[in-house]
Amino acid sequence: MKLWGGRFTKPTNQLVEEYTASISFDQKMWRQDIVGSLAHVAMLGKCGILPMEEVRQIIAGLKKVKEKIEHGQMEFLVAHEDVHMNIEKMLIEEIGPVGGKLHTGRSRNDQVALDMHLFLREKLMEIIQLAMYLQEAMIEQANQHLDTVMPGYTHLQRAQPVLFGYHLMAYVSMLQRDIERMTETWKRVNVLPLGAGALAGTTFPIDRAFVAELLQFDGIYQNSMDAVSDRDFIVEFLADASLLMAHLSRLCEELVIWSSQEFSFVELDDAFCTGSSIMPQKKNPDVAELVRGKTGRVYGNLVGLLTVLKGLPMAYNKDMQEDKEGMFDTVSTIHGALALLTPMIQTMQVRTERMRQAVTNDFSNATDLADYLVRKDMPFRQAHEVVGRAVLYCIEQQKYLLDLSVEEFQSFSEVIGEDVYEALAVETVVNARNVMGGTARNQVEQQIEWYRGKLVDTHAWVDTNSQKVMIEALIDIGAPVQRAL
């Protein structure tokens, strides 16, 4: 018999039962469901809605259910539809009819919203930490390569020389924005929906502030209809996740290119590559390729949820059951990508000589020749034309700019002197960009120091918030409950 079956005259069609059930995926939130129930029943006791003896009995029963689930002694059944009804059935089987009083003053609508808030705020914290670990790995590599020069590219064509550490710090900067977006999203995730009931609140004299305190929420939804129908916090997370995956995909694309034989800028550790079933010589950057490929599924999860929500009337609708699988999948996808990329970056070998060879056998110092002429009082547009003709000459003669004699240089402009060779040297070209955000060595050192400071701040934020919201800490809610009772 369904817990809601009193109004019905026949059992649910089996196909309907299987099609509408969510237990196959929402059972991931069983811990969150028990934590929310513990806080809810404690509040029912505090407010005098349930007798204290029954509250203690329900709390003991929920903890027993928790232990049995952990030991594989409980089975989640499709017949009970979702994680909420399954756990309530388990509770009633454990302690009898008094277990049916747990649902007093709440609805599955605010219950499921609570579970997702609890789940996502914990997972957000984990993802933020993993993103910081990747930042730290890249900062360490950047710090080791403050003198490693490589070609910088635009349009995938060699543009200007940059430090390899500078290139890596661009990704550190991108990850910093991802982290900041997620810490902002966390504020909207850490809001309590429980107590909203089905859509209009409840007739019982509940204390939502007390539940928020028990569960470490910083705020409470002010409107109950909004509380049960809001999925903005999931959409926002999926949007953050999509941008993060875009950044990781771009990094992985460069790792694939850099590790190719044509570039040979880096060597990825064997532990993060695979071979070919037919070609013995192959070493494939499969991890980087798969992270790049999985970006599409994260985008799909975002678009999928936006599409579900776009035409829904207030308040809760069964369509909203489609909010979970994409969220779970995105959490898992990002977690795996960050967890793999950090050691892959840490163990990556950088071929410094190959990078230097690449940057000396090109025309990436051409802009610096134009700047040299500008400093000799030539208008930049004229200097641009002069250098263009010099480059064309070099291509025809199969030379590079530093291969030209002074006489050859002066055939393009008489103001060019012996000092041009120093001006066009790789180290000079790199360190000449000594402006904030530039690739000069001391500027990259300042970037590293600045982002290390950001990491300290974020670590402090995580330390402040992580312990109080981790579900393993909350699931033994005994101490605050005992104080409440």
KEMARLUM-946778 format. One line per 10 residues: their letters; for each residue x, y, z of C-alpha. Coordinates in Angstrom, 3 decimals. Layout:
<zagus>
a> X:Y:Z ~ ...
</zagus>
This chain:
<zagus>
mklwggrftk> 0.000:0.000:0.000 ~ 1.363:3.417:-0.979 ~ 1.820:5.916:1.824 ~ -0.431:8.201:-0.214 ~ -2.853:5.467:-1.388 ~ -5.975:6.225:0.644 ~ -7.687:8.152:-2.125 ~ -7.041:5.505:-4.803 ~ -9.193:2.475:-5.692 ~ -6.619:0.426:-7.594
ptnqlveeyt> -2.852:-0.085:-7.525 ~ -0.529:1.879:-9.792 ~ 0.061:0.376:-13.204 ~ 3.440:-1.335:-13.124 ~ 4.702:0.579:-16.151 ~ 3.628:3.861:-14.531 ~ 5.389:2.810:-11.331 ~ 8.624:2.062:-13.143 ~ 8.419:5.163:-15.348 ~ 7.742:7.634:-12.547
asisfdqkmw> 9.999:6.160:-9.864 ~ 13.217:8.049:-9.111 ~ 14.721:5.669:-6.562 ~ 17.251:4.332:-9.087 ~ 19.117:7.646:-8.932 ~ 17.868:9.705:-5.979 ~ 18.929:7.023:-3.504 ~ 22.304:8.816:-3.711 ~ 20.756:11.315:-1.273 ~ 19.732:8.837:1.442
rqdivgslah> 22.150:10.361:3.938 ~ 20.844:13.846:3.219 ~ 17.275:12.577:3.618 ~ 18.029:11.112:7.034 ~ 19.860:14.264:8.162 ~ 16.934:16.420:7.101 ~ 14.503:14.120:8.913 ~ 16.572:14.199:12.091 ~ 16.506:17.992:12.127 ~ 12.798:18.074:11.247
vamlgkcgil> 11.721:15.694:14.009 ~ 13.909:17.521:16.537 ~ 12.069:20.705:15.620 ~ 8.693:18.927:15.972 ~ 9.687:18.008:19.514 ~ 11.001:21.444:20.394 ~ 7.775:23.071:19.197 ~ 5.594:20.588:21.063 ~ 4.081:19.238:17.863 ~ 5.169:15.701:18.782
pmeevrqiia> 5.690:14.277:22.298 ~ 9.331:14.014:23.302 ~ 9.111:10.260:23.758 ~ 7.998:9.838:20.157 ~ 10.696:12.211:18.954 ~ 13.379:10.151:20.704 ~ 11.869:6.974:19.266 ~ 11.938:8.391:15.720 ~ 15.503:9.648:16.114 ~ 16.640:6.224:17.334
glkkvkekie> 14.766:4.590:14.458 ~ 16.352:6.862:11.847 ~ 19.804:6.095:13.189 ~ 19.010:2.382:13.058 ~ 17.868:2.742:9.446 ~ 21.123:4.562:8.689 ~ 23.189:1.732:10.159 ~ 21.255:-0.909:8.248 ~ 21.631:0.941:4.940 ~ 25.366:1.266:5.556
hgqmeflvah> 25.617:-2.474:6.192 ~ 23.549:-3.380:3.141 ~ 20.636:-4.670:5.216 ~ 18.022:-2.428:3.585 ~ 16.783:-2.555:-0.004 ~ 15.519:0.447:-1.943 ~ 12.374:-0.580:-3.835 ~ 10.800:0.902:-6.971 ~ 7.388:0.263:-5.368 ~ 8.208:3.003:-2.845
edvhmniekm> 9.052:5.444:-5.644 ~ 11.789:7.626:-4.220 ~ 14.371:7.915:-1.487 ~ 11.987:9.784:0.830 ~ 9.227:7.190:0.762 ~ 11.709:4.319:0.951 ~ 13.318:5.678:4.112 ~ 9.950:6.454:5.689 ~ 8.828:2.873:4.946 ~ 12.034:1.538:6.475
lieeigpvgg> 11.453:3.685:9.557 ~ 7.884:2.450:10.005 ~ 9.067:-1.143:9.639 ~ 11.715:-0.442:12.272 ~ 9.650:1.350:14.962 ~ 6.039:0.841:13.962 ~ 3.224:3.351:13.258 ~ 4.907:6.148:15.199 ~ 7.323:6.387:12.268 ~ 4.431:7.735:10.225
klhtgrsrnd> 4.442:10.865:12.389 ~ 7.810:11.946:10.980 ~ 6.123:13.555:7.978 ~ 4.043:15.881:10.141 ~ 4.362:19.477:8.949 ~ 6.283:18.768:5.765 ~ 5.744:17.636:2.151 ~ 7.869:15.670:-0.245 ~ 8.081:18.934:-2.164 ~ 10.079:20.762:0.494
qvaldmhlfl> 11.767:17.526:1.559 ~ 13.282:16.842:-1.861 ~ 14.347:20.484:-2.162 ~ 16.129:20.198:1.173 ~ 17.931:17.017:0.143 ~ 19.251:18.657:-3.010 ~ 20.420:21.746:-1.128 ~ 22.221:19.525:1.377 ~ 23.754:17.386:-1.372 ~ 24.871:20.207:-3.631
reklmeiiql> 26.399:22.468:-0.989 ~ 28.653:19.597:0.132 ~ 29.614:18.675:-3.432 ~ 30.298:22.318:-4.268 ~ 32.755:22.450:-1.396 ~ 34.525:19.331:-2.674 ~ 34.724:20.710:-6.224 ~ 36.124:24.026:-4.983 ~ 38.815:22.143:-3.081 ~ 39.698:20.019:-6.112
amylqeamie> 39.923:23.135:-8.288 ~ 42.328:24.656:-5.766 ~ 44.507:21.526:-5.879 ~ 44.727:21.901:-9.663 ~ 45.614:25.573:-9.250 ~ 48.375:24.637:-6.821 ~ 49.784:22.046:-9.232 ~ 49.868:24.579:-12.066 ~ 51.400:27.281:-9.887 ~ 54.158:24.872:-8.878
qanqhldtvm> 54.875:23.999:-12.511 ~ 54.810:27.694:-13.409 ~ 57.264:28.484:-10.617 ~ 59.643:25.825:-11.939 ~ 59.518:27.303:-15.441 ~ 60.133:30.982:-14.901 ~ 62.957:30.823:-17.462 ~ 61.365:28.434:-19.950 ~ 60.427:30.311:-23.114 ~ 57.838:29.000:-25.565
pgythlqraq> 55.956:30.387:-28.535 ~ 52.772:32.218:-27.663 ~ 50.007:31.708:-30.193 ~ 47.065:33.522:-31.703 ~ 44.983:31.727:-34.361 ~ 47.270:28.765:-33.522 ~ 50.012:30.681:-35.326 ~ 53.176:31.708:-33.523 ~ 52.722:35.244:-32.255 ~ 55.136:36.365:-29.518
pvlfgyhlma> 57.474:34.545:-27.129 ~ 56.121:33.945:-23.617 ~ 57.265:32.105:-20.547 ~ 55.757:28.643:-20.120 ~ 54.990:29.602:-16.535 ~ 53.086:32.612:-17.859 ~ 50.987:30.384:-20.102 ~ 50.119:28.109:-17.175 ~ 49.170:31.083:-15.010 ~ 46.502:31.986:-17.558
yvsmlqrdie> 44.741:28.748:-16.593 ~ 45.252:29.491:-12.901 ~ 43.470:32.782:-13.520 ~ 40.603:31.030:-15.298 ~ 40.254:28.537:-12.445 ~ 40.164:31.410:-9.971 ~ 37.073:32.777:-11.679 ~ 35.518:29.305:-11.572 ~ 36.189:29.070:-7.849 ~ 34.790:32.532:-7.184
rmtetwkrvn> 31.649:31.740:-9.177 ~ 31.113:28.569:-7.156 ~ 31.625:30.295:-3.824 ~ 28.983:32.803:-4.895 ~ 26.639:30.004:-5.963 ~ 27.195:28.319:-2.597 ~ 25.455:31.279:-0.946 ~ 22.281:30.522:-2.891 ~ 22.594:26.798:-2.297 ~ 22.955:27.286:1.455
vlplgagala> 19.339:28.414:1.951 ~ 16.750:26.300:3.789 ~ 13.558:25.289:1.900 ~ 12.173:22.914:4.559 ~ 9.022:24.188:6.200 ~ 7.547:25.369:2.925 ~ 5.229:22.360:2.849 ~ 3.693:21.523:-0.508 ~ 3.622:25.176:-1.611 ~ 1.877:27.341:1.007
gttfpidraf> 3.532:26.552:4.327 ~ 1.946:24.434:7.065 ~ -0.730:24.816:9.717 ~ 1.627:23.518:12.408 ~ 3.587:26.020:14.560 ~ 7.010:25.032:13.190 ~ 10.319:26.800:13.799 ~ 12.188:27.058:10.509 ~ 14.997:29.121:12.030 ~ 15.726:26.284:14.449
vaellqfdgi> 16.005:23.778:11.584 ~ 18.279:26.182:9.686 ~ 20.509:26.428:12.750 ~ 20.688:22.649:13.159 ~ 21.564:22.117:9.499 ~ 23.972:25.081:9.270 ~ 21.985:27.021:6.667 ~ 22.741:30.722:6.401 ~ 19.264:31.701:5.237 ~ 15.647:30.593:4.794
yqnsmdavsd> 13.390:30.927:1.755 ~ 11.000:33.777:2.432 ~ 8.293:32.493:0.084 ~ 7.153:28.867:0.336 ~ 5.944:28.642:-3.254 ~ 9.372:29.780:-4.430 ~ 11.085:27.378:-2.022 ~ 9.540:24.246:-3.538 ~ 9.700:25.366:-7.179 ~ 13.160:26.965:-7.179
rdfiveflad> 15.815:25.098:-9.113 ~ 17.868:28.207:-9.872 ~ 20.574:26.985:-7.536 ~ 21.026:23.831:-9.622 ~ 20.951:25.761:-12.907 ~ 23.541:28.152:-11.495 ~ 25.752:25.256:-10.468 ~ 25.412:23.654:-13.904 ~ 26.315:26.981:-15.535 ~ 29.374:27.302:-13.294
asllmahlsr> 30.260:23.709:-14.095 ~ 29.921:24.327:-17.834 ~ 32.369:27.218:-17.687 ~ 34.764:25.172:-15.577 ~ 34.611:22.305:-18.070 ~ 35.160:24.771:-20.931 ~ 38.372:25.863:-19.239 ~ 39.481:22.303:-18.527 ~ 38.688:21.352:-22.118 ~ 40.862:24.175:-23.441
lceelviwss> 43.693:23.059:-21.171 ~ 43.291:19.483:-22.343 ~ 43.276:20.563:-25.982 ~ 46.652:22.218:-25.438 ~ 48.002:19.178:-23.618 ~ 46.973:17.021:-26.578 ~ 48.676:19.425:-28.997 ~ 51.775:19.931:-26.867 ~ 52.296:16.192:-26.391 ~ 52.048:15.450:-30.125
qefsfveldd> 55.190:14.555:-32.041 ~ 54.775:17.694:-34.135 ~ 55.050:19.911:-31.042 ~ 56.763:17.702:-28.442 ~ 56.585:20.481:-25.866 ~ 55.566:18.187:-23.003 ~ 55.653:14.516:-22.108 ~ 52.661:13.227:-20.164 ~ 53.350:10.558:-17.581 ~ 52.655:6.986:-18.718
afctgssimp> 50.173:6.581:-15.869 ~ 47.848:9.086:-17.566 ~ 48.099:7.763:-21.128 ~ 47.037:4.616:-22.949 ~ 48.317:2.591:-25.881 ~ 46.960:1.259:-29.133 ~ 45.629:-2.257:-29.642 ~ 47.332:-2.428:-33.061 ~ 50.152:0.160:-33.135 ~ 52.810:-0.698:-30.510
qkknpdvael> 54.515:2.697:-30.687 ~ 51.456:4.750:-29.725 ~ 51.112:6.718:-26.490 ~ 47.708:8.398:-26.511 ~ 46.665:11.311:-24.227 ~ 43.303:9.651:-23.576 ~ 42.636:11.305:-20.217 ~ 42.976:14.784:-21.718 ~ 40.849:13.782:-24.700 ~ 38.125:12.309:-22.518
vrgktgrvyg> 37.932:15.391:-20.279 ~ 37.593:17.423:-23.465 ~ 34.849:15.080:-24.672 ~ 32.916:14.982:-21.396 ~ 32.519:18.751:-21.546 ~ 29.628:18.194:-23.934 ~ 27.613:16.159:-21.453 ~ 27.952:18.910:-18.833 ~ 26.681:21.463:-21.352 ~ 23.829:19.070:-22.133
nlvglltvlk> 22.849:18.810:-18.481 ~ 22.596:22.602:-18.244 ~ 20.509:22.956:-21.384 ~ 18.364:19.997:-20.346 ~ 17.368:21.508:-17.007 ~ 16.751:24.949:-18.483 ~ 14.451:23.311:-21.017 ~ 12.567:21.412:-18.293 ~ 11.989:24.579:-16.284 ~ 11.138:27.029:-19.044
glpmaynkdm> 7.379:26.370:-19.205 ~ 6.483:25.178:-15.715 ~ 3.716:26.866:-13.743 ~ 4.066:27.307:-10.004 ~ 4.746:25.379:-7.861 ~ 6.018:21.767:-7.902 ~ 5.494:19.670:-11.045 ~ 6.585:16.095:-11.732 ~ 8.769:17.439:-14.567 ~ 11.110:18.653:-11.848
qedkegmfdt> 12.105:15.083:-11.096 ~ 14.371:15.576:-14.136 ~ 16.558:17.962:-12.112 ~ 18.599:15.268:-10.383 ~ 20.303:12.958:-12.855 ~ 22.018:15.817:-14.679 ~ 23.156:17.312:-11.381 ~ 24.535:13.973:-10.174 ~ 26.237:13.349:-13.521 ~ 27.828:16.801:-13.587
vstihgalal> 29.148:16.458:-10.053 ~ 30.681:13.095:-10.932 ~ 32.123:14.341:-14.236 ~ 33.787:17.417:-12.739 ~ 35.063:15.494:-9.731 ~ 36.744:12.937:-11.983 ~ 38.230:15.538:-14.326 ~ 39.791:17.642:-11.565 ~ 41.018:14.611:-9.635 ~ 42.841:13.313:-12.729
ltpmiqtmqv> 44.210:16.569:-14.114 ~ 45.999:17.571:-10.911 ~ 48.436:14.603:-10.799 ~ 48.741:14.722:-14.590 ~ 49.987:18.328:-14.388 ~ 52.216:17.509:-11.408 ~ 53.970:14.660:-13.269 ~ 54.121:16.355:-16.686 ~ 57.655:16.665:-18.061 ~ 58.377:19.932:-19.895
rtermrqavt> 60.768:19.799:-22.853 ~ 62.391:23.161:-22.348 ~ 64.947:22.844:-25.146 ~ 62.283:21.896:-27.660 ~ 60.251:24.959:-26.651 ~ 63.284:27.215:-26.972 ~ 64.150:25.777:-30.355 ~ 60.606:26.501:-31.523 ~ 60.702:30.098:-30.366 ~ 64.064:30.848:-32.000
ndfsnatdla> 63.100:29.389:-35.365 ~ 60.209:31.705:-36.124 ~ 59.305:35.372:-36.487 ~ 57.696:35.868:-33.075 ~ 60.162:38.701:-32.370 ~ 58.854:40.703:-35.337 ~ 56.689:42.955:-33.150 ~ 59.769:43.795:-31.121 ~ 61.588:44.905:-34.259 ~ 58.665:47.224:-34.968
dylvrkdmpf> 58.802:48.525:-31.377 ~ 62.566:49.016:-31.821 ~ 61.898:51.223:-34.856 ~ 59.206:53.167:-32.972 ~ 61.730:53.935:-30.264 ~ 63.921:55.291:-33.082 ~ 61.087:57.778:-33.755 ~ 59.455:55.927:-36.655 ~ 55.612:55.924:-36.688 ~ 54.275:52.481:-35.781
rqahevvgra> 52.364:51.993:-39.047 ~ 55.515:52.703:-41.025 ~ 57.496:50.401:-38.750 ~ 54.884:47.669:-39.269 ~ 55.370:47.901:-43.058 ~ 59.170:47.903:-42.784 ~ 59.173:44.769:-40.613 ~ 56.665:43.070:-42.904 ~ 59.034:43.555:-45.842 ~ 61.944:42.299:-43.739
vlycieqqky> 60.003:39.146:-42.803 ~ 59.089:38.525:-46.439 ~ 62.769:38.864:-47.362 ~ 63.726:36.370:-44.655 ~ 61.163:33.848:-45.883 ~ 62.500:34.137:-49.422 ~ 66.085:33.766:-48.186 ~ 65.176:30.978:-45.714 ~ 66.442:33.034:-42.805 ~ 65.111:34.416:-39.516
lldlsveefq> 65.441:38.009:-38.324 ~ 68.425:37.332:-36.093 ~ 70.215:35.708:-39.070 ~ 70.299:39.016:-40.952 ~ 73.425:41.134:-41.073 ~ 73.350:44.792:-40.094 ~ 73.653:45.662:-43.770 ~ 70.617:43.532:-44.597 ~ 68.669:45.173:-41.773 ~ 69.685:48.636:-42.989
sfsevigedv> 68.408:47.856:-46.459 ~ 64.959:48.132:-44.876 ~ 65.738:51.064:-42.572 ~ 68.909:53.030:-41.988 ~ 68.056:53.621:-38.320 ~ 68.716:49.946:-37.468 ~ 72.041:49.453:-35.711 ~ 74.078:46.794:-33.910 ~ 71.816:47.098:-30.880 ~ 69.033:45.367:-32.831
yealavetvv> 70.426:41.925:-31.955 ~ 70.046:42.512:-28.236 ~ 66.571:43.952:-28.794 ~ 65.476:40.827:-30.676 ~ 67.047:38.241:-28.331 ~ 64.478:35.871:-26.816 ~ 65.105:36.884:-23.201 ~ 64.948:40.563:-24.105 ~ 61.685:40.101:-25.986 ~ 60.080:38.272:-23.057
narnvmggta> 61.320:40.562:-20.293 ~ 60.542:43.712:-22.268 ~ 56.870:43.073:-21.498 ~ 57.380:44.237:-17.959 ~ 53.897:45.587:-17.326 ~ 51.183:44.303:-15.031 ~ 49.856:41.080:-16.526 ~ 52.843:40.768:-18.867 ~ 55.092:37.784:-19.520 ~ 58.279:39.281:-18.049
rnqveqqiew> 59.822:37.022:-15.419 ~ 59.228:39.360:-12.495 ~ 55.627:39.920:-13.607 ~ 54.985:36.165:-13.626 ~ 56.546:35.943:-10.167 ~ 54.104:38.611:-8.998 ~ 51.203:36.700:-10.539 ~ 52.267:33.541:-8.748 ~ 52.465:35.394:-5.439 ~ 49.067:37.028:-5.979
yrgklvdtha> 47.308:33.755:-6.735 ~ 48.996:32.051:-3.814 ~ 47.398:34.734:-1.668 ~ 44.036:33.957:-3.275 ~ 44.533:30.296:-2.431 ~ 45.157:31.162:1.204 ~ 41.908:33.146:1.298 ~ 39.916:30.354:-0.346 ~ 41.407:27.713:1.932 ~ 40.287:29.833:4.906
wvdtnsqkvm> 36.771:30.057:3.443 ~ 36.650:26.298:2.930 ~ 37.935:25.636:6.445 ~ 35.244:27.906:7.868 ~ 32.390:26.256:6.008 ~ 33.355:22.706:5.077 ~ 33.237:20.950:8.434 ~ 29.822:22.257:9.377 ~ 28.157:21.200:6.111 ~ 29.779:17.833:5.420
iealidigap> 27.020:15.274:5.613 ~ 29.137:12.809:7.577 ~ 29.437:15.392:10.334 ~ 25.752:16.291:10.222 ~ 24.452:12.745:10.130 ~ 25.368:12.290:13.760 ~ 23.244:15.216:14.684 ~ 23.003:13.885:18.224 ~ 24.678:16.758:20.074 ~ 22.550:19.638:18.744
vqral> 19.442:17.468:18.927 ~ 20.102:16.621:22.548 ~ 20.560:20.319:23.306 ~ 17.293:21.011:21.550 ~ 15.440:18.344:23.467
</zagus>
